[in-house]
């Protein structure tokens, strides 16, 4: 199993007292599978993604990524896991503003020691940003920036790509195009994809859907009931 | 991974070279000013050590005649015959055309203890043929620069350059010295060699007129100049602190700007520990680069300032300091260490924030250095505490340390309180705002305050130091000029070389009907401390002009009658003496104080008695100085010309009043040239701090400006308001700096100066200087604000629009 999570709980302290965001969530993702995680704003989708991506730790419960239990890893171990096995795509793109698009695209692959010039060039070509590689992020449109971010996540050939509202900052046409590219590239590399989105339309493009509400997961059918 | 992550971090600077330059400049300037001061101090100390070790005459006990009258060859021979191991020394001033007089020391090169000879002369007989030393014309030894000058003077023996002599000192055989000084057979004093045969007859039996004076401590000059160096060090530290404000701002801003990058790096798999290490390495690298740059700048600066400092130390303390700089490895290492320390201090807060930053912290740069009202109040409270501690320091401790604690408390405390005071002033301004734009202007200024506060604190320190120091210097100048007018009442001063010249002068003056004011001087112990006792004749001119700070009724009559003494302020302060108090003027001689006079620029105790009383007490004391009063309508220079024409006296032995005044004022100006230069440099550093803060804020405040622009305020107007804001904050800071500067001046004049030099100066205020300084600070703030304002005026609308786009 690529990702396995069992009984994850997470509570945040707020000004109005503690808020339990996740109340014992379990899920799994197989190799090559694409999973959409939907839910209302504030339902805890991003929190769950952060736990699954080893960006944050749960209050209780267990997470395994590609056979590695996160509970046994320190900060360095978690960082190594993210670097080598996980590709991340954020809603805000989070490109490094002082690096060019090309440097951003190859960045994680270089960091993980898995850089492949040919693969990066192919990614750039398929993402339609080959002409923009020497530009800095501030000189790119939102759509271009998101395509660089997708390229960066796929460049190290990760086991799993995790995307948090990857099209949230794009208009519908650009968002659809970005998703198509991501799905096709994920399929070509054989990676798994876990995508957080509030859009049912986008979620329907993925092979499986889970809905998060009240701190618990349900399949789309259960949620509709 | 390390290389890639470091590359990503460093790429920030590639995209923002201006910010990198600011950071390096701040650290480099801080290091430069600090290093320059340290270079000057270490050079001066090395000179003192060299002087102390060079001609170690002061390291031996000496036999001399009380009052300073010369010894005879007969006395020397009698002592040697009785078994006393003594060596004769003749000291005098050699007038050499084309430069200032040279301190000439004649030694008996055969009997002088080896430790008394300069290092270059220990191997007498090595390079020099002994015959050249002891037979006419003899050989002069001098430091290389002086040797070069003396070699061109006609009538002098051949000159040989040796290392290890003071810059204005020449050494020769005593016979040659006697001939050159026109003092045949005279000996100034005898050096007593440390090893003496047992069973020799006591001194009183062989030479009853001589007394034995114990060796001086070698650290006298270092002790004397300690306060001056402490002053310089304090200024260096102030400059360093101001420089650190810049670095702190630049490093803090760089961290805030790179917050998203740091978050992304961590999200993509760079461990926090590695990131931390990389940032520390980056900071250390920058500190080393900036430190090296600072050292180069500091070295150049020290080279420029050292001649003035050397002149100051010579003028104020008679301390011999060479005007050339030597590169010392310890100094360079200390400078780099200071740069690293500065960078560590400036980045400490950043690293603390980084270590506490959660991985999922907001990636958006926070408003730079946002400070809550509570934090502002806490800072103000700490400042108030420091102010109180500083003000209490003089009553809690004594000495210079208390003076500097007072200054440090005042300056640092006020700097910490400043943001709170400015916030209050801006709130006051906001209350008076009528139009919406004015309301926004005041509110915006308050919002920018946290980001600008460090720069404004730096400006406050620079301005207050400027006001304080210039008030002190100008008060000193005013007092000094008035004092010179009083003290230099005679029109011409003549310095005779021997008794024959004195006689010729006295006869000529009597014949020509010129009032002569002869003076004599004796080195003795005043109130137990080494000092000079001077003899004056009773003359109406003294009564009319002598700068008495305080005097008892009939002081001059008592002085003329030999019943009282006038003492300088330094002697009175050092011994806590007042009018009527008895003061010891050597062995078995005590007189009451009839008056205390100002004696600026003299660090030593001094006292005046009637000339007759002095010569009676110290028989044989030579009268070698005299003032002459020119007849009505004749100038000092004309009188000198007449004197040269009608007597055998040399023009080089005379100096007219205006020349003395000009010389004294020149020494004075040079004395404070270093202070003035450091003052200007510190102010420049503060201006750079403002520029840095404004430039960095400019990029971060687009989100605040975009809505105002969108609702119809043109960019040019926004830019003008930005400039106005910079000017207003500078003016408000000046308003706080003015009272602080005046208190600083008071602390310098009334506490530090009295402790350091032993005299108190009246304080004068110079409002016109304040107007100039206000104008200068407005110009500095205006120049610093012009660039960011111009950039704002030229900001493309699309840049503003991005703010709204990012908010989607």
Interface residues (C-beta under 8 A of the other chain):
Chain A: X50 X55 X56 X75 X76 X79 X80 X81 X82 X83 X84 X88 X90 X92 X94 X95 X96 X97 X98 X99 X103 X107 X108 X110 X111 X112 X113 X136 X142 X152 X169
Chain B: X1 X4 X5 X8 X11 X12 X14 X15 X16 X260 X261 X263 X264 X265 X266 X267 X268 X269 X270 X271 X272 X273 X274 X359 X360 X363 X805 X808
